[in-house]
Amino acid sequence: MKLIFEYDEQISGHVRDEPIDLELPQDLIRDELPLPNVNEIDIVRHYTNLSRKNYGIDLGLYPLGSCTMKYNPRVNEDIARLKGFSSLHPLIPSSCSQGSLQLIWELQESLKEITGMDNITLQPAAGSQCELLGIMIAKKYFAEKNEKRSKIIIPDSAHGTNPATAAMCKFQTVTIPSDKRGNMSLNDFKQTLDSEVAVVMLTNPNTLGLFEENILEISDLSKENGTLMYCDGANMNALLGISKPGDQGFDMVHLNLHKTFSTPHGGGGPGGGALAVNSFLGDYLPIPRIIKENESKFSLDYSVGKSVGRIHSFYGNFGIIVRALSYIKSWGSNIRRVSEHAVLNANYLVSLLKDVYHLPFDRSCAHEFVLSSKNLGEKSTMYIAKRILDYGFHPPTIYFPLIVPEALMIEPTETETKETLDEFASVLKKIALELKENPDLVKEAPHTTPIGRLDEVKAAREPNLRWLPTPDDKK
Ligand SMILES: *Cc1c(COP(=O)(O)O)cnc(C)c1O
């Protein structure tokens, strides 16, 4: 496989276009950029071939737990590409962008209904940025109340972004272990909750795919203690139309629009986040806010007041907002079926696999579940993940959450058929058998992909992410 620059070097004696003589002042003339000089057809073939070496949801199952890699209906793409949306300039006066303001406002209303919260912002670009915003809001809220609170409670099954956010906002993370049923241990929680605790950050259903059974008691105790409840709602795909974080006692909840509300994602973006809060925190949300003045007039309110300020330029990632509203509107009041099918698919798949792989928390799951391959040997999860590639599937999330050894975290999503789930289960069973009968075959996998085993340590320690011109090209 070549880099696009290497095609250039290969064309022997190619002729670069003569620079056009524009009689520009000398100091405005740039050096020739070291861009590759390649035929159009070679460019097309280069990138088409690269795309064929990739894997995506359009090629097959992508059961990456916690990431909700579901199929994204094409109609959302069509809508987002409508010229009025795709070429809208963010600085256009609001009198000329009424439709788009209405669109943002309507998505806000839908998500308020889905989460059971009072106020919302769509400005953050991702779930992790919502967390940052939420904890910044908590910080300001307590500062204004003159309360010194320095701790944030986070269970040990949480996504790494939760403690990272706490640290970024200069809070101390207090980790609570999980109990035998995969809930945050209620006893440990009770012993830890004190007047120093600013926020409890919980993921519900948690990253084990399990609903927090003590959520109401945890919320009540927090409330009595003056502590805020933050919900990492990345797993909302399990709850749409079934349960609202607002009813579970949360004061803030974030949604990952690119997960639950069907935007293609992976590889770092683009994404969209929504942070919904209870009314007593509404004034802290970022500006500008969309105001509905009457049935047909929307405006932007820039007054800062108690707001923590901006978290993103303009109004967030508008293209993601369009896709999310399109997705929600196309489901309408049937949106509950998304989660019903996501939960059904996950429970069906776990029923096929739990005889062969260890199921550490044997409860009915939500939209995902965590298996352990510890019964198949050390490092078996890594071997299995690589071997799955030979069968044409993307592997699940592995070695996460950290509390399960040799973890395989599987999220089939609602968009997969029973036939696909059956096939995936039979592949996982076959690999378990291969590991016993022909372990080298599995340990040396993948055998069929364009690139085999990578040196992951070297890749992490000495990343080489940028092409540099040869010394000759560096003027
Ligand atoms: C994905 C995820 C996050 C982070 O969200 P991003 O949108 O990737 O920043 C946080 N928590 C959980 C449980 C997640 O699955």
The ligand as an SDF file (V2000), in Angstrom:
LIG
                    3D

 15 15  0  0  0  0  0  0  0  0999 V2000
  -18.9650    7.2080   24.2440 C   0  0  0  0  0  0  0  0  0  0  0  0
  -19.0750    7.3710   25.6890 C   0  0  0  0  0  0  0  0  0  0  0  0
  -18.6360    8.5410   26.3210 C   0  0  0  0  0  0  0  0  0  0  0  0
  -17.9080    9.6510   25.5920 C   0  0  0  0  0  0  0  0  0  0  0  0
  -18.6750   10.1900   24.5790 O   0  0  0  0  0  0  0  0  0  0  0  0
  -17.9960   10.8850   23.2880 P   0  0  0  0  0  0  0  0  0  0  0  0
  -19.1720   11.3780   22.5250 O   0  0  0  0  0  0  0  0  0  0  0  0
  -17.2300    9.7970   22.6010 O   0  0  0  0  0  0  0  0  0  0  0  0
  -17.1190   11.9610   23.8040 O   0  0  0  0  0  0  0  0  0  0  0  0
  -18.8370    8.6700   27.6790 C   0  0  0  0  0  0  0  0  0  0  0  0
  -19.4070    7.6920   28.3830 N   0  0  0  0  0  0  0  0  0  0  0  0
  -19.8380    6.5410   27.8230 C   0  0  0  0  0  0  0  0  0  0  0  0
  -20.4980    5.4870   28.6750 C   0  0  0  0  0  0  0  0  0  0  0  0
  -19.6780    6.3330   26.4560 C   0  0  0  0  0  0  0  0  0  0  0  0
  -20.0860    5.2060   25.8970 O   0  0  0  0  0  0  0  0  0  0  0  0
  1  2  1  0
  2  3  1  0
  2 14  2  0
  3  4  1  0
  3 10  2  0
  4  5  1  0
  5  6  1  0
  6  7  2  0
  6  8  1  0
  6  9  1  0
 10 11  1  0
 11 12  2  0
 12 13  1  0
 12 14  1  0
 14 15  1  0
M  END
$$$$
